[in-house]
Amino acid sequence: MASLLDLTQQGDVATVSDDAYLNRTLQLMGPQQLYALWERQAWQSQAIDLERDKEQWAEIPDEEKEDHLWGLSSFFVGEERVTTQFSGLVMAYEDEQEEAFLTTQQVDEARHMQFFDRYYREVFALEEKDISSRLQRVRENVTDAFVTLFDDNLVEEGRRLIENPGDVGAKVDFVTTYHMVIEGVLALTGQHFMLEYYENHDLLPGFVEGFSNIARDEHRHVAYGTWLLQQKTQEDESLKQRVQDKLMELLPVAAGVLVPPGHELGDDYEFFGYTSKEQTEFAFTALTRRLKVIGVGLPVAA
């Protein structure tokens, strides 16, 4: 089974349904337009009806519950990580329009964390006393690759921006890591297949509503990241290599985040009814499309 990085080296572009939302936003929308879109797309994490979810969850066999819990653990912990590590990018705004949009993204990430915490508390019935305790419990399910990407790479890049918000290279590194890899490769890929599974099986409707809202938010975030990298690499051609180098560093790590328990990177497996090849090709095609919009070529191993 080829990994995501293998596919970038081979140029093996899969064909998947084009995402009309991304086609529109990635090419046309800057921070002010994305801010206005945020106002129109507001939603409330505490208002979604979870009663049917509680009933359905109680009926799911215990052995199947483990897959669902593992699949959602990275999202819950990931939302906490990105919420706490986003301040450096907010500090690095370059005009009032960008400042306004970036603050909306940090609010989004906190709302996503609140939705997952509510779901774990009310539907999965975790009994820990607060969000911190529940996150610590859920962290037992994340992989070593997740820790490397979120606790090491993302934290370090956020620290560099906080120390020097005017460092354009640090800003490009952060956005490549956060918007291209964490959101664009990992989050949107997982959301696509998990939502399709739940919708096809008429399962957990409250979760589908909340997770669909989260996915819509993250399409908007990725649109910003693509716009920012396009602007910066047009201003300074040398930053294209910086984007490629960061992708070359992180794509193998990101590929490991997607591997479920009992498997290793490179194994063939199915998760939520979809093969590892389908997941990898979807992620690669989405990344390729965004890089084309930015004007940066795929990274190639030496």
Backbone bond lengths (Angstrom), bond angles and torsions (degrees), N, CA, C in turn:
res aa  C-N    CA-C-N  psi(-1)  N-CA   C-N-CA  omega(-1)  CA-C   N-CA-C  phi
1 M - - - 1.464 - - 1.529 109.48 -
2 A 1.331 117.41 122.69 1.462 121.88 -179.90 1.520 110.16 -72.94
3 S 1.325 115.83 139.37 1.460 119.74 175.19 1.522 108.72 -83.86
4 L 1.342 115.84 173.57 1.454 120.30 178.64 1.513 110.82 -59.89
5 L 1.336 118.04 -41.33 1.456 120.51 179.85 1.520 110.56 -67.12
6 D 1.343 118.45 -38.46 1.459 120.99 176.85 1.518 110.58 -57.34
7 L 1.335 116.49 -42.77 1.454 119.89 -178.50 1.522 111.10 -65.29
8 T 1.335 118.33 -36.62 1.453 118.86 178.56 1.513 110.84 -66.43
9 Q 1.318 117.30 -31.67 1.457 120.35 179.25 1.523 111.69 -74.41
10 Q 1.341 116.44 -32.41 1.449 120.29 -177.07 1.524 112.72 -86.13
11 G 1.349 116.63 -18.83 1.449 118.93 -174.32 1.511 112.03 70.68
12 D 1.318 117.84 27.57 1.463 123.14 -175.67 1.520 109.01 -87.95
13 V 1.348 116.67 85.11 1.456 121.06 -174.08 1.517 109.55 -85.45
14 A 1.339 116.74 121.68 1.457 120.77 177.38 1.518 110.02 -80.37
15 T 1.310 116.56 158.74 1.454 122.16 176.59 1.514 108.38 -104.84
16 V 1.327 116.67 117.29 1.452 121.10 175.55 1.516 108.22 -130.99
17 S 1.309 116.12 166.85 1.451 120.33 178.88 1.517 110.05 -59.76
18 D 1.324 117.11 133.19 1.457 120.61 179.73 1.512 109.40 -71.58
19 D 1.316 116.82 149.58 1.453 122.29 -177.78 1.518 108.34 -100.48
20 A 1.325 116.40 106.19 1.458 120.47 -174.11 1.525 111.39 -62.17
21 Y 1.341 115.67 -36.19 1.470 118.24 179.24 1.522 109.94 -61.20
22 L 1.322 117.27 -45.64 1.451 120.46 -179.86 1.508 111.65 -66.94
23 N 1.317 117.23 -40.74 1.452 119.35 178.21 1.521 110.70 -56.08
24 R 1.322 116.21 -40.46 1.448 119.78 -178.02 1.520 111.45 -73.99
25 T 1.338 116.64 -50.60 1.456 118.80 -170.51 1.516 112.82 -78.55
26 L 1.321 118.71 -38.34 1.452 119.33 -174.41 1.517 111.23 -66.12
27 Q 1.304 117.59 -31.38 1.455 119.92 -175.50 1.524 112.96 -91.71
28 L 1.309 118.32 -25.74 1.450 119.54 -167.56 1.522 115.26 -117.18
29 M 1.307 119.12 -26.94 1.455 119.65 -168.73 1.526 113.22 -97.01
30 G 1.339 115.24 129.14 1.447 122.13 171.51 1.521 109.87 -100.25
31 P 1.338 118.17 -175.12 1.463 121.28 -174.21 1.527 114.68 -57.13
32 Q 1.325 118.92 -40.09 1.463 119.51 -177.85 1.529 111.08 -66.69
33 Q 1.326 117.01 -42.76 1.466 120.23 177.34 1.527 111.29 -64.76
34 L 1.320 116.48 -39.09 1.463 120.03 179.87 1.521 111.04 -69.34
35 Y 1.335 117.12 -32.73 1.463 119.18 174.87 1.527 110.29 -63.75
36 A 1.340 116.85 -45.92 1.467 120.36 179.85 1.526 110.68 -61.74
37 L 1.333 116.32 -37.54 1.455 120.42 177.88 1.527 110.52 -64.64
38 W 1.325 116.74 -38.69 1.470 121.20 177.60 1.526 110.61 -58.45
39 E 1.320 117.76 -43.09 1.457 119.97 179.31 1.528 111.19 -61.63
40 R 1.326 117.02 -39.12 1.471 120.72 -177.77 1.525 112.11 -74.08
41 Q 1.332 117.23 -22.59 1.464 120.66 -173.96 1.527 112.95 -107.15
42 A 1.309 117.74 23.29 1.465 120.76 -178.63 1.527 110.89 -64.01
43 W 1.346 115.49 146.45 1.466 121.33 177.32 1.522 108.75 -149.58
44 Q 1.327 116.75 166.04 1.465 121.82 -174.67 1.524 110.20 -118.30
45 S 1.318 115.96 120.25 1.469 120.54 -177.85 1.526 112.35 -66.99
46 Q 1.321 117.35 -26.37 1.464 120.98 -175.92 1.526 113.04 -91.41
47 A 1.333 117.58 -5.18 1.466 120.80 -173.99 1.526 113.66 -97.36
48 I 1.316 118.21 -9.23 1.468 121.27 -176.25 1.529 110.08 -74.18
49 D 1.314 115.97 135.41 1.466 122.24 -179.34 1.528 109.91 -76.13
50 L 1.327 117.24 121.16 1.464 122.10 -178.10 1.529 112.98 -112.10
51 E 1.316 118.03 9.16 1.461 119.71 -175.05 1.527 112.59 -63.45
52 R 1.324 117.71 -44.50 1.463 120.06 178.75 1.520 110.84 -65.18
53 D 1.318 117.07 -34.21 1.465 120.88 177.72 1.523 111.07 -61.76
54 K 1.325 116.33 -41.76 1.466 120.16 179.11 1.527 110.25 -61.52
55 E 1.332 116.65 -42.27 1.462 120.89 179.91 1.523 111.17 -64.55
56 Q 1.325 116.41 -45.30 1.469 120.10 -178.12 1.523 111.18 -68.86
57 W 1.326 117.19 -39.51 1.464 120.28 -179.07 1.524 110.92 -60.81
58 A 1.315 116.48 -38.26 1.464 120.45 179.75 1.533 111.72 -65.30
59 E 1.336 117.31 -22.79 1.465 121.76 -177.70 1.523 113.33 -91.72
60 I 1.328 118.30 -12.41 1.465 121.89 -178.02 1.529 109.30 -76.10
61 P 1.343 118.51 132.15 1.477 120.68 178.60 1.530 111.33 -59.02
62 D 1.333 116.18 146.10 1.465 120.91 -176.12 1.519 112.49 -56.74
63 E 1.347 117.93 -39.34 1.462 119.54 -178.25 1.529 112.13 -65.80
64 E 1.334 117.04 -29.79 1.460 120.10 177.13 1.531 111.02 -78.10
65 K 1.329 116.49 -30.93 1.458 119.42 179.98 1.523 111.80 -59.28
66 E 1.336 116.92 -32.97 1.458 120.27 -178.38 1.527 111.51 -60.47
67 D 1.337 116.91 -40.88 1.462 120.05 178.42 1.528 111.02 -63.80
68 H 1.328 116.57 -43.84 1.464 119.74 179.65 1.526 110.67 -62.39
69 L 1.322 116.47 -45.10 1.461 119.99 -178.22 1.518 111.60 -64.59
70 W 1.344 116.34 -40.72 1.464 118.03 178.61 1.533 110.33 -65.11
71 G 1.330 116.52 -43.46 1.453 119.81 -177.46 1.518 113.10 -61.05
72 L 1.327 117.06 -32.47 1.456 120.57 -177.13 1.524 113.41 -91.43
73 S 1.330 118.02 -15.87 1.464 120.44 -177.42 1.518 112.28 -60.05
74 S 1.331 116.86 -44.56 1.459 119.82 -178.96 1.520 111.53 -63.89
75 F 1.334 116.93 -32.25 1.463 119.09 178.47 1.527 110.87 -70.55
76 F 1.323 117.33 -46.11 1.467 119.88 -179.08 1.524 110.82 -61.29
77 V 1.322 116.96 -52.54 1.464 119.88 -179.02 1.528 110.53 -67.00
78 G 1.332 116.29 -37.96 1.461 120.15 179.51 1.517 112.22 -61.66
79 E 1.333 117.98 -40.03 1.463 120.35 179.29 1.526 110.70 -64.10
80 E 1.330 116.87 -38.28 1.462 119.15 175.99 1.519 111.00 -63.71
81 R 1.333 116.65 -43.89 1.460 120.76 -178.64 1.526 111.07 -60.98
82 V 1.332 116.78 -48.79 1.460 118.41 -175.33 1.529 111.08 -70.75
83 T 1.325 117.91 -30.98 1.471 119.81 176.18 1.518 110.73 -61.57
84 T 1.324 116.58 -46.83 1.466 120.18 -175.20 1.520 113.02 -76.50
85 Q 1.320 118.21 -19.39 1.468 120.82 -175.57 1.527 113.13 -102.21
86 F 1.324 118.05 6.57 1.467 120.57 -172.54 1.528 113.63 -89.17
87 S 1.320 117.74 -13.74 1.468 120.00 -173.32 1.522 112.64 -59.23
88 G 1.339 116.96 -35.21 1.461 119.21 -179.66 1.509 112.51 -60.34
89 L 1.326 117.48 -39.70 1.463 119.65 179.34 1.522 110.72 -70.57
90 V 1.328 117.82 -38.10 1.465 119.78 175.52 1.529 109.95 -58.30
91 M 1.324 117.00 -41.85 1.463 121.59 179.15 1.522 112.25 -65.57
92 A 1.327 117.42 -21.80 1.464 121.52 -175.60 1.525 112.57 -92.49
93 Y 1.329 118.34 15.43 1.473 120.40 179.66 1.526 110.28 -61.70
94 E 1.332 115.07 151.89 1.467 119.94 -176.50 1.517 113.57 -115.18
95 D 1.319 118.21 -11.56 1.463 121.38 172.11 1.525 107.60 -157.08
96 E 1.313 115.76 174.26 1.453 120.25 -173.87 1.529 112.74 -66.48
97 Q 1.322 116.80 -32.51 1.467 119.35 178.83 1.524 110.86 -65.84
98 E 1.331 116.07 -43.86 1.455 119.13 179.24 1.532 110.39 -67.76
99 E 1.314 116.65 -39.11 1.463 120.49 177.45 1.529 110.51 -57.67
100 A 1.325 116.89 -46.42 1.465 120.73 -178.34 1.523 110.91 -61.87
101 F 1.333 116.99 -45.32 1.459 118.28 -178.36 1.527 111.70 -66.65
102 L 1.330 117.45 -43.55 1.461 119.94 -177.10 1.527 111.93 -61.85
103 T 1.319 117.56 -35.55 1.459 118.66 177.31 1.525 110.83 -66.54
104 T 1.332 117.41 -32.92 1.470 118.95 176.99 1.525 110.82 -66.01
105 Q 1.329 117.32 -34.64 1.457 118.34 -179.08 1.522 111.02 -68.46
106 Q 1.316 117.44 -38.55 1.461 118.11 177.95 1.531 110.63 -65.25
107 V 1.327 116.85 -38.14 1.468 120.16 174.56 1.531 110.23 -61.76
108 D 1.330 116.87 -43.14 1.467 120.43 178.05 1.520 111.21 -56.34
109 E 1.323 117.05 -47.36 1.456 120.12 -176.01 1.530 110.92 -63.63
110 A 1.330 116.94 -39.04 1.461 119.80 176.91 1.532 110.37 -64.74
111 R 1.325 117.36 -40.01 1.465 121.01 178.39 1.527 110.56 -64.51
112 H 1.326 117.55 -39.73 1.466 120.80 177.55 1.530 110.14 -61.48
113 M 1.331 116.29 -44.90 1.460 119.82 178.63 1.523 110.29 -61.02
114 Q 1.330 116.70 -41.05 1.458 120.39 179.21 1.521 111.36 -63.64
115 F 1.328 117.95 -38.49 1.462 120.52 178.78 1.524 110.53 -64.48
116 F 1.324 116.89 -47.39 1.465 119.33 179.36 1.525 111.01 -63.20
117 D 1.323 116.87 -40.82 1.458 118.38 179.33 1.519 110.52 -62.99
118 R 1.308 117.58 -42.73 1.465 120.37 177.78 1.525 110.62 -61.22
119 Y 1.324 116.45 -40.98 1.455 119.69 -178.04 1.528 111.26 -66.70
120 Y 1.321 115.84 -43.82 1.465 119.07 177.64 1.523 111.32 -64.27
121 R 1.307 117.07 -34.56 1.461 120.92 -178.51 1.535 111.53 -75.68
122 E 1.330 117.15 -46.21 1.462 120.50 -171.38 1.530 113.39 -90.33
123 V 1.313 117.92 -36.75 1.468 120.33 -176.29 1.524 110.72 -96.69
124 F 1.323 117.63 -49.73 1.459 120.98 -179.98 1.528 112.58 -81.55
125 A 1.329 116.08 -10.45 1.476 122.96 172.48 1.520 113.86 59.93
126 L 1.342 117.64 41.32 1.454 119.55 170.52 1.526 108.94 -68.97
127 E 1.300 116.21 133.78 1.466 120.47 -171.20 1.526 113.55 -98.06
128 E 1.328 118.16 0.73 1.462 119.40 179.71 1.531 110.11 -57.98
129 K 1.324 117.11 154.34 1.463 121.15 -167.44 1.520 114.87 -78.39
130 D 1.347 118.55 -22.12 1.461 119.56 -176.45 1.526 110.50 -152.06
131 I 1.342 116.04 176.07 1.464 120.75 -176.64 1.518 110.85 -59.68
132 S 1.323 116.89 -44.51 1.462 120.53 -178.02 1.525 111.34 -57.90
133 S 1.316 116.13 -44.04 1.472 120.37 -179.31 1.521 111.23 -67.34
134 R 1.332 116.77 -39.07 1.462 119.32 178.23 1.526 110.86 -67.10
135 L 1.315 116.94 -39.91 1.462 119.67 177.46 1.524 110.90 -61.95
136 Q 1.314 116.62 -41.33 1.460 119.84 179.09 1.520 110.80 -61.93
137 R 1.315 116.89 -39.46 1.463 121.10 177.30 1.530 110.61 -64.52
138 V 1.310 116.92 -45.03 1.464 121.29 -176.93 1.521 111.05 -69.33
139 R 1.318 117.14 -29.58 1.471 121.07 178.88 1.526 112.43 -58.55
140 E 1.311 117.79 -19.81 1.458 120.47 178.35 1.524 111.83 -62.05
141 N 1.337 117.40 -18.22 1.461 121.56 -176.56 1.529 114.53 -97.04
142 V 1.342 118.71 -9.64 1.462 118.55 -175.22 1.527 110.45 -82.24
143 T 1.329 116.02 157.23 1.457 122.41 -174.86 1.526 111.43 -89.39
144 D 1.315 115.47 167.17 1.466 120.67 174.83 1.526 110.89 -61.71
145 A 1.332 116.48 -37.02 1.468 119.96 178.69 1.526 110.29 -63.50
146 F 1.314 117.37 -38.63 1.468 121.17 176.46 1.531 110.06 -59.68
147 V 1.320 117.38 -47.39 1.461 121.50 -179.61 1.529 110.40 -59.94
148 T 1.325 116.74 -43.02 1.466 120.06 179.23 1.518 111.61 -60.77
149 L 1.334 117.00 -45.33 1.454 120.86 -176.21 1.521 112.46 -72.62
150 F 1.322 117.56 -47.44 1.464 121.03 -172.22 1.526 113.11 -88.45
151 D 1.320 117.75 -39.73 1.463 120.41 -174.58 1.527 112.73 -90.73
152 D 1.320 116.64 -24.22 1.462 120.31 -179.95 1.534 110.94 -102.67
153 N 1.327 116.90 -67.48 1.469 119.90 -174.63 1.526 112.80 -62.39
154 L 1.329 117.33 -53.11 1.462 119.81 -176.34 1.518 111.75 -63.86
155 V 1.313 117.72 -42.26 1.466 120.80 -179.83 1.522 110.69 -63.30
156 E 1.339 117.13 -43.05 1.462 120.34 -179.98 1.525 111.26 -64.17
157 E 1.325 117.17 -42.18 1.466 118.89 -178.80 1.524 111.43 -69.90
158 G 1.333 117.15 -33.60 1.457 119.58 173.98 1.515 111.79 -65.13
159 R 1.326 116.33 -38.84 1.474 120.73 178.72 1.520 110.78 -62.24
160 R 1.321 117.24 -42.11 1.472 120.83 -179.65 1.531 110.88 -62.63
161 L 1.315 117.13 -39.16 1.466 119.46 179.79 1.522 111.30 -70.29
162 I 1.316 117.35 -38.73 1.461 120.06 178.46 1.527 110.36 -62.74
163 E 1.324 116.91 -39.45 1.463 121.01 179.62 1.522 111.77 -69.35
164 N 1.348 117.66 -31.51 1.463 120.42 -178.77 1.528 109.32 -148.77
165 P 1.347 117.84 84.18 1.465 120.95 -177.78 1.524 113.74 -61.71
166 G 1.315 117.74 -19.37 1.455 120.77 -179.53 1.519 114.44 -87.61
167 D 1.313 118.41 1.77 1.464 122.98 -179.26 1.526 108.98 -78.12
168 V 1.328 116.95 102.72 1.463 121.51 -175.63 1.526 110.68 -64.53
169 G 1.332 116.65 -39.14 1.455 119.47 178.89 1.517 112.14 -61.62
170 A 1.333 116.39 -41.40 1.467 120.33 177.87 1.521 110.73 -65.48
171 K 1.326 116.82 -36.03 1.466 120.73 178.04 1.521 110.62 -66.10
172 V 1.308 117.51 -43.01 1.463 121.65 177.69 1.523 110.49 -63.09
173 D 1.330 117.11 -42.34 1.469 120.32 177.57 1.526 110.96 -60.24
174 F 1.331 116.45 -45.67 1.466 120.71 -177.72 1.519 110.49 -63.23
175 V 1.317 116.96 -47.14 1.470 120.55 -177.53 1.529 110.56 -67.08
176 T 1.314 118.18 -37.71 1.466 120.06 176.66 1.528 110.12 -62.36
177 T 1.329 116.04 -44.84 1.468 120.01 179.36 1.509 111.71 -65.65
178 Y 1.320 115.88 -49.58 1.464 121.74 -171.37 1.520 111.78 -76.57
179 H 1.330 116.22 -57.22 1.467 120.02 -171.42 1.522 113.12 -82.94
180 M 1.320 117.64 -35.86 1.463 119.22 -178.27 1.527 112.41 -84.17
181 V 1.340 116.94 -44.34 1.475 119.70 -173.39 1.529 111.39 -92.81
182 I 1.336 117.17 -57.49 1.467 119.38 -174.45 1.522 111.19 -67.08
183 E 1.321 117.20 -49.34 1.466 119.06 -179.32 1.522 111.86 -85.61
184 G 1.333 116.74 -48.95 1.458 119.63 -172.61 1.509 114.90 -71.55
185 V 1.332 117.65 -36.44 1.464 121.01 -179.77 1.523 110.86 -93.02
186 L 1.337 117.49 -53.48 1.464 120.31 -172.19 1.531 112.74 -81.11
187 A 1.316 116.91 -59.03 1.466 119.42 -171.66 1.520 112.11 -63.80
188 L 1.322 117.57 -51.11 1.459 119.16 -175.75 1.521 112.29 -67.46
189 T 1.322 117.57 -30.49 1.467 119.81 175.70 1.523 110.42 -67.87
190 G 1.336 117.05 -49.80 1.455 120.04 178.82 1.513 111.93 -60.44
191 Q 1.320 116.97 -41.30 1.460 120.64 179.71 1.522 111.36 -63.45
192 H 1.299 117.05 -41.96 1.463 120.66 -178.43 1.523 111.35 -57.96
193 F 1.325 116.75 -51.40 1.470 119.71 -174.51 1.527 111.77 -76.04
194 M 1.321 117.71 -37.50 1.458 119.00 -179.31 1.525 111.27 -69.42
195 L 1.322 117.33 -41.70 1.458 119.43 177.65 1.520 111.32 -64.00
196 E 1.319 116.35 -40.61 1.463 119.26 178.50 1.529 110.49 -61.85
197 Y 1.327 116.61 -40.83 1.464 120.90 179.06 1.524 110.66 -63.68
198 Y 1.324 117.71 -50.96 1.461 120.52 -177.51 1.527 111.71 -63.94
199 E 1.323 117.41 -39.73 1.458 120.23 179.50 1.528 110.88 -67.32
200 N 1.329 117.43 -43.01 1.459 120.83 -179.43 1.530 112.12 -64.78
201 H 1.325 116.81 -29.16 1.467 121.20 -178.75 1.529 112.31 -99.34
202 D 1.333 116.87 7.43 1.471 121.59 -179.68 1.526 110.12 48.82
203 L 1.320 115.51 52.52 1.457 121.69 -170.96 1.533 110.51 -123.17
204 L 1.316 116.93 138.63 1.463 125.11 173.64 1.536 112.35 51.62
205 P 1.323 117.87 64.11 1.471 121.15 -174.84 1.521 114.48 -61.65
206 G 1.335 117.45 -34.60 1.453 119.01 177.76 1.515 111.75 -66.20
207 F 1.327 115.08 -39.56 1.456 118.53 176.80 1.522 110.69 -64.85
208 V 1.322 117.24 -41.89 1.462 120.85 178.80 1.527 110.61 -59.28
209 E 1.316 116.82 -42.23 1.468 119.36 178.60 1.518 111.29 -62.40
210 G 1.327 116.97 -49.21 1.456 120.16 -179.17 1.514 113.04 -66.06
211 F 1.329 116.60 -43.45 1.463 121.23 -177.92 1.528 110.79 -67.86
212 S 1.333 116.88 -33.47 1.470 120.20 175.46 1.522 110.75 -65.73
213 N 1.328 116.64 -39.77 1.459 119.99 176.05 1.527 110.97 -63.55
214 I 1.333 116.35 -40.93 1.459 120.93 178.60 1.527 110.13 -63.06
215 A 1.326 116.95 -44.87 1.462 120.64 179.12 1.523 111.04 -60.84
216 R 1.324 117.13 -40.46 1.469 120.72 178.42 1.526 110.20 -62.76
217 D 1.336 116.64 -43.29 1.467 119.94 175.88 1.524 110.89 -57.87
218 E 1.319 116.50 -43.44 1.462 119.20 -173.23 1.524 112.14 -75.54
219 H 1.318 118.19 -27.29 1.465 119.32 168.84 1.532 109.99 -59.74
220 R 1.324 115.66 -40.42 1.467 120.21 179.08 1.531 110.42 -65.70
221 H 1.337 116.69 -41.36 1.467 120.23 178.34 1.528 111.32 -62.47
222 V 1.331 115.91 -46.15 1.465 120.12 -179.29 1.524 110.38 -63.28
223 A 1.333 116.46 -33.60 1.461 119.93 175.74 1.524 110.74 -59.82
224 Y 1.335 116.41 -43.14 1.469 119.65 176.51 1.522 110.77 -61.50
225 G 1.325 117.12 -48.34 1.459 120.31 -177.91 1.509 112.37 -59.38
226 T 1.318 116.85 -39.58 1.463 120.58 178.76 1.520 110.35 -67.10
227 W 1.325 116.35 -42.35 1.471 120.31 176.73 1.524 110.56 -60.25
228 L 1.333 117.31 -46.24 1.469 121.03 -177.22 1.520 111.08 -62.31
229 L 1.326 117.43 -46.37 1.463 120.19 -178.99 1.520 111.31 -67.09
230 Q 1.330 117.08 -35.93 1.467 119.47 175.66 1.520 110.74 -61.12
231 Q 1.349 116.68 -45.74 1.460 120.87 -179.59 1.525 111.60 -62.30
232 K 1.323 116.41 -47.42 1.460 120.18 -174.16 1.530 112.09 -70.22
233 T 1.328 117.41 -38.70 1.462 118.78 -179.51 1.530 111.70 -74.23
234 Q 1.325 117.53 -23.39 1.465 119.76 173.05 1.527 110.96 -74.19
235 E 1.328 115.78 -34.58 1.466 119.87 178.57 1.521 111.91 -72.54
236 D 1.330 116.75 -32.73 1.464 121.48 -176.55 1.524 108.66 -142.55
237 E 1.324 117.24 103.42 1.463 122.60 -175.89 1.526 112.36 -58.92
238 S 1.328 117.68 -28.37 1.463 120.08 -177.93 1.531 112.06 -65.67
239 L 1.333 116.50 -21.30 1.465 119.54 -179.36 1.533 112.19 -72.42
240 K 1.329 117.00 -16.88 1.468 118.96 176.08 1.527 110.01 -62.44
241 Q 1.317 116.72 -42.68 1.457 120.30 178.00 1.514 110.72 -65.44
242 R 1.311 116.31 -33.79 1.473 119.78 179.13 1.530 110.57 -65.13
243 V 1.330 116.73 -41.72 1.464 120.58 176.52 1.524 109.77 -61.81
244 Q 1.326 117.01 -46.31 1.466 120.77 -179.87 1.527 111.67 -61.45
245 D 1.328 116.60 -42.23 1.466 120.00 -179.53 1.528 110.91 -63.60
246 K 1.318 116.48 -40.85 1.464 119.61 -179.79 1.535 110.32 -66.90
247 L 1.312 117.18 -40.46 1.461 120.04 176.43 1.532 110.89 -63.54
248 M 1.313 117.34 -42.08 1.458 120.75 179.05 1.530 111.14 -61.11
249 E 1.320 115.99 -36.23 1.461 120.81 179.02 1.525 112.01 -69.99
250 L 1.338 116.90 -41.12 1.461 120.65 -167.55 1.524 115.69 -98.67
251 L 1.321 119.07 -22.65 1.466 118.97 -177.04 1.533 113.18 -60.86
252 P 1.338 119.28 -41.07 1.472 117.31 176.24 1.524 112.67 -62.37
253 V 1.332 116.93 -35.66 1.463 120.54 177.84 1.524 109.58 -66.87
254 A 1.337 116.41 -45.33 1.460 120.48 179.98 1.516 111.55 -60.83
255 A 1.326 117.03 -39.28 1.461 120.14 178.70 1.517 110.91 -59.44
256 G 1.328 117.07 -35.32 1.455 120.64 179.29 1.518 113.37 -69.98
257 V 1.336 117.38 -26.56 1.464 120.56 179.67 1.521 110.86 -64.90
258 L 1.335 117.06 -31.11 1.461 122.13 -175.29 1.526 113.60 -80.15
259 V 1.330 118.07 -10.63 1.467 121.00 -173.28 1.528 110.15 -81.21
260 P 1.344 118.37 121.46 1.472 121.19 -177.92 1.522 112.68 -75.52
261 P 1.317 117.50 166.45 1.476 121.51 179.91 1.528 111.55 -56.80
262 G 1.341 114.88 143.85 1.457 120.15 179.40 1.504 114.25 88.32
263 H 1.330 117.75 -1.02 1.462 121.80 -179.73 1.522 109.53 -130.59
264 E 1.325 114.82 162.21 1.451 121.43 176.23 1.521 109.23 -121.99
265 L 1.328 115.79 160.83 1.456 120.78 178.12 1.527 109.34 -57.95
266 G 1.318 116.37 128.62 1.455 121.69 -176.71 1.514 113.70 104.06
267 D 1.356 116.46 -16.40 1.464 120.10 177.61 1.526 110.80 -71.78
268 D 1.322 115.55 153.51 1.461 121.19 167.44 1.520 108.08 -90.36
269 Y 1.313 117.39 131.55 1.451 120.96 179.97 1.531 109.30 -155.48
270 E 1.310 115.10 167.83 1.455 121.26 172.56 1.514 108.83 -118.99
271 F 1.329 115.81 142.13 1.461 120.82 176.38 1.518 107.63 -142.55
272 F 1.319 116.50 126.87 1.462 122.74 -174.19 1.534 111.22 55.04
273 G 1.332 115.32 33.18 1.455 120.44 175.48 1.507 115.16 83.23
274 Y 1.324 118.60 3.99 1.458 121.73 -178.43 1.522 109.74 -119.63
275 T 1.321 116.66 144.12 1.454 120.68 -177.09 1.523 110.67 -77.98
276 S 1.329 115.04 158.95 1.455 120.24 175.60 1.528 110.65 -60.58
277 K 1.320 117.11 -33.65 1.470 120.49 178.70 1.524 111.07 -65.59
278 E 1.316 117.40 -42.33 1.460 120.18 178.23 1.522 111.18 -62.06
279 Q 1.324 116.97 -42.93 1.464 120.40 -179.84 1.528 111.33 -64.64
280 T 1.335 115.66 -44.60 1.462 119.99 -178.63 1.521 111.21 -64.05
281 E 1.309 116.96 -43.50 1.463 120.12 -177.80 1.525 111.81 -68.11
282 F 1.332 116.69 -36.22 1.464 119.49 176.66 1.530 109.90 -62.46
283 A 1.337 116.49 -47.91 1.460 120.79 -178.97 1.521 111.02 -61.97
284 F 1.336 116.19 -42.40 1.458 119.87 -178.09 1.522 111.54 -65.31
285 T 1.313 117.23 -42.09 1.457 120.66 -178.86 1.525 111.03 -64.72
286 A 1.331 116.67 -41.37 1.457 119.90 178.05 1.526 111.03 -63.95
287 L 1.334 117.36 -43.29 1.455 121.04 178.78 1.522 110.68 -63.54
288 T 1.311 116.98 -42.44 1.464 121.04 179.52 1.521 111.37 -59.30
289 R 1.332 116.25 -43.55 1.462 120.48 -179.40 1.521 110.87 -62.58
290 R 1.330 116.62 -42.06 1.463 119.08 -179.40 1.529 111.91 -68.16
291 L 1.311 116.59 -41.16 1.465 119.39 178.27 1.524 111.20 -63.02
292 K 1.313 116.95 -35.03 1.469 120.30 177.51 1.520 110.35 -63.98
293 V 1.330 116.75 -41.54 1.465 120.66 177.63 1.531 110.19 -64.02
294 I 1.330 116.98 -40.36 1.469 121.12 179.69 1.528 111.22 -67.44
295 G 1.339 115.99 -35.63 1.458 120.84 -176.36 1.511 112.62 96.80
296 V 1.335 115.35 25.56 1.465 121.22 -179.36 1.527 108.66 -115.87
297 G 1.333 116.38 135.26 1.441 119.98 178.50 1.520 112.29 -76.50
298 L 1.314 116.13 164.68 1.461 120.34 177.29 1.523 110.48 -66.94
299 P 1.339 117.38 144.01 1.465 119.25 176.08 1.525 109.78 -70.51
300 V 1.329 115.81 140.96 1.460 121.43 179.88 1.522 108.63 -126.15
301 A 1.320 116.29 129.75 1.458 120.29 179.75 1.517 110.91 -63.55
302 A 1.327 115.83 144.72 1.465 119.93 179.88 1.526 110.21 -70.40
